[in-house]
Amino acid sequence: MGRLIARRPVVRITPAGRRSRPDSIAVEEPLELRVDGKPLAVTMRTPGHDVELAHGFLHTEGVVGSVDDIRDARYCDSVDDEGRNTYNVLDIGLADGVPAPVTGVERNFYTTSSCGVCGKASLDAVRTKTRHSPAADDVTIRYDVLAGLPDALRERQQVFDRTGGLHAAGLFTPAGDLLVVREDVGRHNAVDKVVGWALLNGRIPARGLILVVSGRTSFELAQKAVMAGIPVLGAVSAPSSLAVDLADEAGLTLAGFIRNGAMNLYSRPERVNVESAEVRTTSGA
């Protein structure tokens, strides 16, 4: 697993007593993202798939619209105390004619692994206009297929199996076929890596695809799905109120609490075909 996993000593306490042992933990390191040599963002991430992360981040922030907007990506000289390259500084060169991103009141481009929205100046600043609206996407997915996707995602979380400390995001077809899965200490980084993979592989806009995340759905994750043109976003936990508002506004199908064969559909429920399940419709009091 290389730089993905670190070993640290711990004291393990159980009803049977205590003992010292090494433990596997997820690596978290800063990545400084530069654009044409100018610092733009610092995010705490799990090393690996950094180029995808940068592509996805720049796309979901509206800086680039296609892979052709990026000329190159290269690691800059960033060395540790022993003179070894840390691979923690990545410079993205924009293609000729692509405007440089503007920082300032619209966005403070410092993010953390726990909260990618931190630093947004206002709600209006994060409602970036997507070039690939999912509203008109006519994709449908069987209820039973969607219900099984979190388990399919979990089966591919190799680093989580060792550490228990990573989020995951995966992109699926309506038939339930997994296209890509990425793990990271930051849930927004995991999604950016998936979107970056899609951008690099000609799958943006991601029409007809389903994004599944391992935790809750924040506003930013819903925004990233909308920016990539993803029509369906599913999660094993709860969405925030702003995530639901954005999904409803943008035409994104948002599913939450996908567990044990059940789920909540917060927007555009018609994309989920329930004929494969015994569904009873009830009205709340």
Secondary structure, 3 states (H helix, E strand, C coil): CHHHEEEEEEEEEECCEEEEEEEEEECCEEEEEEECCEEEEEEEECCCCHHHHHHHHHHHCCCCCCHHHEEEEEECCCECCCCCECCCEEEEEECCCCCCCCCCCCECCECCCCCCCCCECCHHHHCCCCCCCCCCCCCCEEHHHHHHHHHHHHHCCHHHHHHCCCEEEEEECCCCCEEEEEEECCHHHHHHHHHHHHHHCCCCCCCCCEEEECCCECHHHHHHHHHCCCCEEEECCCECHHHHHHHHHHCCEEEEEEECCEEEEEECHHHEEHHHCCCCCCCCC
